[in-house]
Amino acid sequence: MWYLLRAWALGWASELTALIWLAVAFVAAVVEVSLPHFGFAFVGAGAIVAATAAFFGFSPQVQLGSFVVVMTLSLALLRSRLLTRIGGRGLPTRTEPLIGRQGVVTHDIDPTIGTGRINVGGEDWAARSTETIATGTTVRVVGADGIVLEVSRT
């Protein structure tokens, strides 16, 4: 009699624990969909593995251990790959296509006070350089810092 009661209680506890882990996985999935950043998906994966361990009657220590191991390994091994594959390069800047192009200085570039303007492809841009460059000089765009173009003499 006691054996049957004990078996019933252990079966009920493992099912309840499995449902709790599945609830954790569901909440993690909802958070991941709401705030996508590839963090809570790994919590969900660990919770599903822990729920499987609970369903098969493993101890809470094994469940927690499997949760931590799966979450940590998947986070360490997959997150960066997923971000590069799915995330892409991000938004392109307006200044990227200008790098390497030539322009003409429209206002003297003074590196000490950080002023200067150039015209590249018909557009007026703020510019800076490591050297003083006079108006009318042809320059090459070598980089950009936000919307300020970094130039050098050609």
C-alpha positions as CSV (number, residue, x, y, z in Angstrom):
1,M,0.0,0.0,0.0
2,W,2.7,2.5,1.0
3,Y,4.7,1.5,-2.1
4,L,1.8,2.4,-4.4
5,L,1.2,5.7,-2.5
6,R,4.9,6.6,-2.7
7,A,5.0,5.7,-6.5
8,W,1.9,7.8,-7.1
9,A,3.4,10.8,-5.2
10,L,6.7,10.6,-7.0
11,G,4.9,10.3,-10.4
12,W,2.7,13.3,-9.5
13,A,5.7,15.3,-8.3
14,S,7.7,14.6,-11.5
15,E,4.8,15.6,-13.7
16,L,4.3,18.8,-11.7
17,T,8.0,19.6,-11.9
18,A,8.0,19.0,-15.7
19,L,5.0,21.3,-16.0
20,I,6.8,24.0,-14.0
21,W,9.9,23.7,-16.3
22,L,7.6,23.9,-19.3
23,A,6.0,27.0,-17.9
24,V,9.5,28.5,-17.5
25,A,10.2,27.7,-21.1
26,F,6.9,29.3,-22.2
27,V,7.6,32.5,-20.3
28,A,11.1,32.6,-21.8
29,A,9.6,32.2,-25.3
30,V,7.2,35.0,-24.7
31,V,9.9,37.3,-23.4
32,E,12.2,36.4,-26.4
33,V,9.4,37.2,-28.9
34,S,8.6,40.4,-27.1
35,L,12.2,41.6,-26.7
36,P,14.3,39.7,-29.3
37,H,17.9,39.7,-28.4
38,F,18.8,36.0,-28.4
39,G,19.0,35.6,-24.6
40,F,15.8,34.1,-23.4
41,A,15.7,31.5,-26.2
42,F,18.5,29.7,-24.4
43,V,16.7,29.8,-21.1
44,G,13.8,28.2,-22.9
45,A,16.0,25.5,-24.4
46,G,17.5,24.7,-21.0
47,A,14.0,24.6,-19.4
48,I,12.8,22.1,-22.0
49,V,15.7,19.8,-21.3
50,A,15.1,20.1,-17.6
51,A,11.4,19.3,-18.2
52,T,12.4,16.2,-20.1
53,A,14.6,15.2,-17.2
54,A,11.7,15.8,-14.7
55,F,9.3,13.8,-16.8
56,F,11.6,10.8,-16.8
57,G,11.9,11.0,-13.0
58,F,15.4,12.4,-12.5
59,S,16.2,14.2,-9.3
60,P,15.9,18.0,-8.9
61,Q,19.7,18.3,-8.9
62,V,19.9,16.6,-12.3
63,Q,17.1,18.8,-13.6
64,L,18.8,22.0,-12.5
65,G,22.2,20.7,-13.7
66,S,20.9,19.9,-17.1
67,F,19.1,23.3,-17.3
68,V,22.4,25.1,-16.4
69,V,24.6,23.1,-18.8
70,V,22.2,23.3,-21.8
71,M,21.6,27.0,-21.2
72,T,25.3,27.9,-20.8
73,L,26.6,25.7,-23.7
74,S,23.9,26.9,-26.1
75,L,24.5,30.5,-25.1
76,A,28.2,30.3,-25.4
77,L,28.3,28.3,-28.6
78,L,25.3,29.6,-30.6
79,R,24.5,33.2,-29.6
80,S,27.3,35.0,-31.5
81,R,26.7,32.8,-34.6
82,L,23.0,33.6,-34.6
83,L,23.6,37.3,-34.1
84,T,26.0,37.5,-37.0
85,R,23.8,35.3,-39.3
86,I,20.5,36.9,-38.5
87,G,21.4,40.3,-37.2
88,G,23.5,41.4,-40.2
89,R,25.6,44.5,-40.3
90,G,23.0,46.8,-39.0
91,L,22.0,50.1,-40.6
92,P,24.5,51.5,-43.1
93,T,25.7,55.0,-42.4
94,R,25.4,57.9,-44.9
95,T,29.1,58.4,-44.7
96,E,30.2,54.8,-45.7
97,P,29.9,55.3,-49.5
98,L,31.9,58.5,-49.3
99,I,35.1,56.9,-47.9
100,G,37.7,56.8,-50.7
101,R,36.0,59.6,-52.7
102,Q,37.5,63.0,-53.5
103,G,36.1,66.3,-52.4
104,V,37.0,70.0,-52.4
105,V,37.6,72.0,-49.2
106,T,34.9,74.8,-49.0
107,H,36.0,76.2,-45.6
108,D,39.6,76.0,-44.2
109,I,40.2,72.8,-42.2
110,D,41.9,73.7,-39.0
111,P,42.9,70.7,-36.8
112,T,43.5,72.8,-33.6
113,I,39.9,74.0,-33.4
114,G,38.3,71.2,-35.4
115,T,36.6,73.2,-38.0
116,G,36.3,72.8,-41.8
117,R,33.9,71.8,-44.5
118,I,34.2,70.0,-47.8
119,N,32.0,69.3,-50.8
120,V,31.8,65.6,-51.8
121,G,29.5,64.6,-54.7
122,G,27.6,67.9,-54.4
123,E,26.9,67.5,-50.7
124,D,28.4,69.8,-48.0
125,W,30.0,67.9,-45.1
126,A,31.8,68.9,-41.9
127,A,35.4,67.7,-42.1
128,R,38.6,67.4,-40.0
129,S,42.2,66.5,-40.7
130,T,45.4,66.1,-38.9
131,E,46.9,69.0,-40.9
132,T,45.7,72.5,-41.9
133,I,44.1,72.4,-45.4
134,A,43.2,75.6,-47.3
135,T,39.9,76.3,-49.1
136,G,39.9,75.0,-52.7
137,T,42.3,72.1,-52.0
138,T,41.3,68.6,-53.3
139,V,41.1,66.0,-50.5
140,R,40.3,62.3,-50.2
141,V,37.9,61.0,-47.6
142,V,39.8,58.5,-45.4
143,G,37.2,57.8,-42.7
144,A,34.2,59.1,-40.8
145,D,33.4,59.8,-37.2
146,G,29.6,60.1,-37.2
147,I,28.8,62.8,-39.7
148,V,32.2,64.4,-39.7
149,L,34.4,63.2,-42.5
150,E,38.1,62.6,-41.9
151,V,40.2,63.7,-44.9
152,S,43.7,63.9,-46.1
153,R,45.4,65.7,-49.0
154,T,45.4,63.8,-52.3
